[in-house]
């Protein structure tokens, strides 16, 4: 039976935890809003790139650019995995890591080697502990990032493809569906499949300068940057949403705990008072006797 | 021409820099500078690092652009670039420092191909920034 003092201390501790989780919840809410605005602003930019790619891709030969090259035999692929730098965001990172594990297992079954690039501390730590093949990692990026971060990640992800070290490049990040749902998605980054780009897009006939084949040389590297940056934005927004939900749950759990502990405390206090009364009465009776 | 005007939008991944009606816009294409008036044929062009400008009434505004694309239709010009700054927003001191850094790196001689390309791009950006800011 815990003493009254123990219970009081425990309640105080839970209250302090609740203060922290509440504060983190509010911080995440503010960051989420900022992140969402950035995502909104980027959407037209990304949309314009996709449309440009679609209208150019429909007019060139599939061999027009090395980024279109589909290897006949795939021996090694690269996976760019985005996770967060920090925890306390529920199952956010675990979902991403599971998606990556599943992908790696599947590729291994096909006899294909997978080399990793991780963006975010959690992914790196996990796969480093398991001695996976990490080619490149980026940590402490999520707190403050802009387009140039995506450019760096994209450049380093593209180089093993261009020098023939890997035959395909994939990207896993968390897609922000809504406040409660964030789903890991696997996006093939390279090679670019022109048919997939054209599908469903509204194409417009353009005059281009330089001619379409050459134009691709300018467009495709930037297109990769755009896809990676979109991943950055989605992933960061998802992280904040996940943390907000997790901290909201933690706060309400704290509240529940405080309620039940208070109940226990009151009972213990009652018991103590009763016991004291019994003692006093018992004493008085004894004196009378 | 008076009945229709040309809408110019300059966007970077992080923000929209300009959205306005203009009379003419002049852009730094990779095959040379070109101007766009209203009712232009649909046109796509890759853009160099450089400066663009547009005229509206008697007013001419200059913008530094960091490379990208321009999408032109009859009534709209969309400029999609990595970075863009209006002439008056540019930090000249910073551009000067960037220029010195890049020049030093280039003077140090040809090192890795990639570093060379990056230093060269940095130099071109800083020069274009200073030029756009000088008007």
Interface residues (C-beta under 8 A of the other chain):
Chain A: X38 X41 X42 X44 X45 X48 X49 X52 X55 X56 X146 X147 X150 X151 X204 X205 X206 X207 X208 X209 X210 X215 X218 X219 X222 X226 X229
Chain B: X11 X12 X13 X14 X15 X16 X29 X30 X31 X34 X41 X42 X43 X44 X45 X46 X68 X69 X71 X73 X78 X80 X82 X83
